[in-house]
Amino acid sequence: MKALVAPEIEAYAESHSMPESPVCQALREETHRTIEHPQMVVGPLEGAFLKMMTQLVGARRILEIGTFTGYSALCFAEALPSDGTVITCDVDETSVALARRYIAQAPFGSKISIRMGPALETMKTLTGLFDLVFIDADKPNYLNYYRRSLDLLAPNGVILIDNVLWSGEVLKQPAPDASTAAIQELNRAVSTDPRVSAVLVTIRDGVLVVRRAG
Ligand SMILES: C[S@@+](CC[C@H](N)C(=O)[O-])C[C@H]1O[C@@H](n2cnc3c(N)ncnc32)[C@H](O)[C@@H]1O
Protein backbone atom coordinates (compact mmCIF):
# COMPACT_ATOMS: atom_id res chain seq x y z
CA MET A 1 0.00 0.00 0.00
CA LYS A 2 1.40 3.41 -1.00
CA ALA A 3 1.52 6.04 1.77
CA LEU A 4 -0.76 8.85 0.55
CA VAL A 5 0.07 11.08 3.53
CA ALA A 6 3.70 12.06 4.28
CA PRO A 7 5.03 9.75 7.06
CA GLU A 8 5.97 12.69 9.33
CA ILE A 9 2.44 14.14 9.01
CA GLU A 10 0.94 10.70 9.74
CA ALA A 11 3.19 10.39 12.84
CA TYR A 12 2.21 13.88 14.03
CA ALA A 13 -1.52 13.12 13.57
CA GLU A 14 -1.09 9.79 15.37
CA SER A 15 0.68 11.40 18.33
CA HIS A 16 -2.16 13.92 18.71
CA SER A 17 -4.98 11.36 18.57
CA MET A 18 -6.42 8.78 20.99
CA PRO A 19 -3.68 6.31 21.94
CA GLU A 20 -3.50 2.71 20.79
CA SER A 21 -4.40 0.23 23.55
CA PRO A 22 -1.57 -2.05 24.78
CA VAL A 23 -3.37 -5.13 23.39
CA CYS A 24 -3.72 -3.51 19.94
CA GLN A 25 -0.06 -2.49 19.98
CA ALA A 26 1.05 -6.04 20.81
CA LEU A 27 -1.30 -7.48 18.16
CA ARG A 28 -0.05 -5.07 15.48
CA GLU A 29 3.56 -5.95 16.28
CA GLU A 30 2.90 -9.71 16.20
CA THR A 31 0.95 -9.35 12.94
CA HIS A 32 3.97 -7.59 11.40
CA ARG A 33 6.32 -10.33 12.65
CA THR A 34 4.29 -13.39 11.72
CA ILE A 35 1.50 -12.78 9.16
CA GLU A 36 1.60 -12.09 5.41
CA HIS A 37 0.40 -8.66 4.23
CA PRO A 38 0.50 -7.02 7.71
CA GLN A 39 -0.17 -3.63 6.10
CA MET A 40 -3.84 -4.68 5.98
CA VAL A 41 -4.12 -3.75 9.69
CA VAL A 42 -5.75 -0.30 9.87
CA GLY A 43 -3.14 0.88 12.42
CA PRO A 44 -3.22 3.43 15.26
CA LEU A 45 -4.49 6.56 13.43
CA GLU A 46 -7.37 4.93 11.55
CA GLY A 47 -7.99 2.84 14.68
CA ALA A 48 -8.47 6.09 16.65
CA PHE A 49 -10.84 7.29 13.91
CA LEU A 50 -12.90 4.06 14.20
CA LYS A 51 -13.08 4.47 17.99
CA MET A 52 -14.19 8.10 17.60
CA MET A 53 -16.89 7.15 15.06
CA THR A 54 -18.14 4.42 17.41
CA GLN A 55 -18.48 6.94 20.21
CA LEU A 56 -20.01 9.70 18.03
CA VAL A 57 -22.68 7.36 16.67
CA GLY A 58 -23.33 6.02 20.18
CA ALA A 59 -22.99 2.56 18.63
CA ARG A 60 -24.07 -0.57 20.50
CA ARG A 61 -24.11 -3.05 17.61
CA ILE A 62 -21.33 -3.15 15.00
CA LEU A 63 -20.80 -5.33 11.92
CA GLU A 64 -17.34 -5.69 10.44
CA ILE A 65 -16.58 -7.26 7.04
CA GLY A 66 -12.92 -8.37 7.17
CA THR A 67 -11.48 -9.42 10.54
CA PHE A 68 -7.90 -10.27 9.49
CA THR A 69 -5.96 -10.45 12.81
CA GLY A 70 -8.65 -8.60 14.78
CA TYR A 71 -7.07 -5.16 15.13
CA SER A 72 -10.04 -3.05 13.98
CA ALA A 73 -12.52 -5.34 15.78
CA LEU A 74 -10.59 -4.68 19.01
CA CYS A 75 -10.68 -0.91 18.35
CA PHE A 76 -14.47 -1.08 18.03
CA ALA A 77 -14.83 -3.27 21.12
CA GLU A 78 -12.68 -0.87 23.17
CA ALA A 79 -14.93 2.08 22.25
CA LEU A 80 -18.28 0.29 22.71
CA PRO A 81 -20.23 0.39 25.98
CA SER A 82 -20.02 -2.76 28.15
CA ASP A 83 -23.16 -4.27 26.56
CA GLY A 84 -22.04 -3.46 22.99
CA THR A 85 -21.28 -6.15 20.41
CA VAL A 86 -19.15 -6.57 17.29
CA ILE A 87 -19.88 -9.27 14.72
CA THR A 88 -16.82 -9.68 12.48
CA CYS A 89 -16.61 -11.83 9.32
CA ASP A 90 -13.69 -13.51 7.57
CA VAL A 91 -12.70 -16.55 5.51
CA ASP A 92 -9.02 -16.93 6.44
CA GLU A 93 -8.35 -19.32 9.35
CA THR A 94 -4.64 -18.39 9.65
CA SER A 95 -5.12 -14.69 10.38
CA VAL A 96 -8.28 -15.31 12.41
CA ALA A 97 -6.35 -17.73 14.68
CA LEU A 98 -4.21 -14.78 15.78
CA ALA A 99 -7.33 -12.63 16.16
CA ARG A 100 -8.88 -15.25 18.45
CA ARG A 101 -5.79 -15.32 20.69
CA TYR A 102 -5.75 -11.55 21.20
CA ILE A 103 -9.53 -11.27 21.54
CA ALA A 104 -9.37 -13.89 24.32
CA GLN A 105 -6.84 -11.83 26.29
CA ALA A 106 -8.28 -8.33 25.68
CA PRO A 107 -10.32 -6.86 28.57
CA PHE A 108 -13.08 -5.95 26.06
CA GLY A 109 -12.70 -9.05 23.82
CA SER A 110 -15.90 -10.74 24.99
CA LYS A 111 -17.91 -8.16 22.97
CA ILE A 112 -16.56 -9.68 19.72
CA SER A 113 -18.06 -12.63 17.88
CA ILE A 114 -16.33 -14.04 14.78
CA ARG A 115 -18.32 -15.51 11.86
CA MET A 116 -16.30 -17.62 9.44
CA GLY A 117 -17.40 -17.93 5.80
CA PRO A 118 -17.93 -15.62 2.81
CA ALA A 119 -19.22 -12.36 4.25
CA LEU A 120 -22.06 -11.98 1.77
CA GLU A 121 -23.45 -15.34 2.93
CA THR A 122 -23.04 -14.34 6.57
CA MET A 123 -24.76 -11.00 5.91
CA LYS A 124 -27.79 -12.85 4.50
CA THR A 125 -28.23 -14.64 7.83
CA LEU A 126 -28.06 -11.49 9.98
CA THR A 127 -31.17 -9.91 11.42
CA GLY A 128 -31.74 -6.68 13.33
CA LEU A 129 -30.08 -3.36 12.70
CA PHE A 130 -26.45 -2.25 13.12
CA ASP A 131 -25.33 1.20 14.26
CA LEU A 132 -22.03 0.95 12.41
CA VAL A 133 -20.87 -1.27 9.53
CA PHE A 134 -17.18 -1.36 8.59
CA ILE A 135 -16.43 -2.77 5.12
CA ASP A 136 -12.79 -3.87 4.76
CA ALA A 137 -12.58 -7.11 2.76
CA ASP A 138 -12.38 -8.27 -0.89
CA LYS A 139 -12.78 -5.24 -3.17
CA PRO A 140 -14.77 -6.88 -6.04
CA ASN A 141 -17.62 -7.37 -3.54
CA TYR A 142 -17.59 -3.81 -2.17
CA LEU A 143 -20.77 -2.73 -3.97
CA ASN A 144 -22.57 -5.91 -2.82
CA TYR A 145 -21.42 -5.28 0.76
CA TYR A 146 -22.59 -1.66 0.55
CA ARG A 147 -26.06 -2.66 -0.75
CA ARG A 148 -26.59 -5.29 1.95
CA SER A 149 -25.19 -2.94 4.63
CA LEU A 150 -27.86 -0.36 3.78
CA ASP A 151 -30.53 -3.01 4.49
CA LEU A 152 -28.93 -3.68 7.87
CA LEU A 153 -28.24 -0.06 8.86
CA ALA A 154 -30.05 1.59 11.78
CA PRO A 155 -31.73 4.94 10.90
CA ASN A 156 -28.89 7.00 12.41
CA GLY A 157 -26.19 4.47 11.66
CA VAL A 158 -23.00 4.89 9.66
CA ILE A 159 -21.22 2.77 7.07
CA LEU A 160 -17.43 3.11 6.89
CA ILE A 161 -15.72 1.72 3.79
CA ASP A 162 -11.94 1.29 3.83
CA ASN A 163 -9.28 1.64 1.09
CA VAL A 164 -11.47 3.74 -1.20
CA LEU A 165 -8.40 5.61 -2.55
CA TRP A 166 -6.57 2.30 -3.19
CA SER A 167 -3.07 3.82 -3.05
CA GLY A 168 -4.22 6.50 -5.51
CA GLU A 169 -5.02 3.91 -8.22
CA VAL A 170 -8.62 5.21 -8.34
CA LEU A 171 -7.34 8.17 -10.41
CA LYS A 172 -6.38 5.88 -13.30
CA GLN A 173 -8.66 5.57 -16.37
CA PRO A 174 -9.16 2.92 -17.49
CA ALA A 175 -8.84 1.02 -14.22
CA PRO A 176 -5.68 -1.14 -14.23
CA ASP A 177 -7.35 -4.14 -12.55
CA ALA A 178 -10.62 -5.54 -11.21
CA SER A 179 -10.15 -4.29 -7.63
CA THR A 180 -9.52 -0.72 -8.78
CA ALA A 181 -12.55 -0.89 -11.10
CA ALA A 182 -14.71 -2.18 -8.23
CA ILE A 183 -13.63 0.64 -5.90
CA GLN A 184 -14.20 3.25 -8.62
CA GLU A 185 -17.69 1.82 -9.19
CA LEU A 186 -18.43 1.85 -5.45
CA ASN A 187 -17.27 5.46 -5.05
CA ARG A 188 -19.40 6.49 -8.03
CA ALA A 189 -22.45 4.56 -6.78
CA VAL A 190 -22.29 5.99 -3.24
CA SER A 191 -21.63 9.59 -4.31
CA THR A 192 -24.68 9.51 -6.65
CA ASP A 193 -27.00 7.52 -4.37
CA PRO A 194 -29.86 9.87 -3.30
CA ARG A 195 -30.56 7.70 -0.24
CA VAL A 196 -27.28 8.65 1.46
CA SER A 197 -24.83 11.45 2.28
CA ALA A 198 -21.13 10.63 2.12
CA VAL A 199 -17.70 12.09 2.69
CA LEU A 200 -14.48 10.53 1.44
CA VAL A 201 -11.94 11.12 4.21
CA THR A 202 -8.28 11.08 3.15
CA ILE A 203 -7.10 9.19 6.22
CA ARG A 204 -4.53 6.43 5.42
CA ASP A 205 -5.84 4.71 2.21
CA GLY A 206 -9.16 6.61 2.21
CA VAL A 207 -12.30 5.94 4.25
CA LEU A 208 -15.77 6.60 2.85
CA VAL A 209 -18.16 7.68 5.61
CA VAL A 210 -21.81 7.12 4.66
CA ARG A 211 -25.09 7.84 6.45
CA ARG A 212 -28.71 8.01 5.40
CA ALA A 213 -29.67 11.33 3.77
CA GLY A 214 -31.97 13.75 5.58
C1 LIG B 1 -7.86 -5.68 4.81
S1 LIG B 1 -8.09 -7.17 5.70
C2 LIG B 1 -9.03 -6.64 7.10
C3 LIG B 1 -8.19 -5.85 8.09
C4 LIG B 1 -8.85 -5.62 9.42
N1 LIG B 1 -10.11 -4.90 9.27
C5 LIG B 1 -7.90 -4.86 10.33
O1 LIG B 1 -7.82 -3.65 10.26
O2 LIG B 1 -7.19 -5.50 11.10
C6 LIG B 1 -9.26 -7.99 4.69
C7 LIG B 1 -9.77 -9.32 5.21
O3 LIG B 1 -10.91 -9.70 4.42
C8 LIG B 1 -10.95 -11.09 4.36
N2 LIG B 1 -11.80 -11.52 3.24
C9 LIG B 1 -11.50 -11.60 1.92
N3 LIG B 1 -12.55 -12.05 1.23
C10 LIG B 1 -13.55 -12.26 2.12
C11 LIG B 1 -14.89 -12.73 2.00
N4 LIG B 1 -15.43 -13.06 0.83
N5 LIG B 1 -15.63 -12.82 3.12
C12 LIG B 1 -15.12 -12.48 4.33
N6 LIG B 1 -13.85 -12.01 4.49
C13 LIG B 1 -13.08 -11.92 3.40
C14 LIG B 1 -9.49 -11.50 4.20
O4 LIG B 1 -9.31 -12.86 4.58
C15 LIG B 1 -8.79 -10.50 5.11
O5 LIG B 1 -8.51 -11.05 6.37
The ligand as an ORCA input file, in Angstrom:
! r2SCAN-3c Opt
* xyz 0 1
  C      -7.861     -5.678      4.807
  S      -8.095     -7.168      5.695
  C      -9.028     -6.645      7.102
  C      -8.187     -5.847      8.086
  C      -8.851     -5.619      9.419
  N     -10.106     -4.897      9.271
  C      -7.902     -4.858     10.326
  O      -7.824     -3.650     10.255
  O      -7.189     -5.499     11.102
  C      -9.263     -7.990      4.691
  C      -9.770     -9.325      5.212
  O     -10.905     -9.695      4.418
  C     -10.949    -11.091      4.360
  N     -11.803    -11.518      3.239
  C     -11.500    -11.596      1.918
  N     -12.546    -12.051      1.229
  C     -13.548    -12.262      2.118
  C     -14.893    -12.732      2.001
  N     -15.427    -13.060      0.833
  N     -15.626    -12.817      3.124
  C     -15.122    -12.478      4.332
  N     -13.850    -12.013      4.486
  C     -13.076    -11.919      3.398
  C      -9.489    -11.497      4.198
  O      -9.308    -12.855      4.582
  C      -8.786    -10.496      5.105
  O      -8.511    -11.050      6.367
*
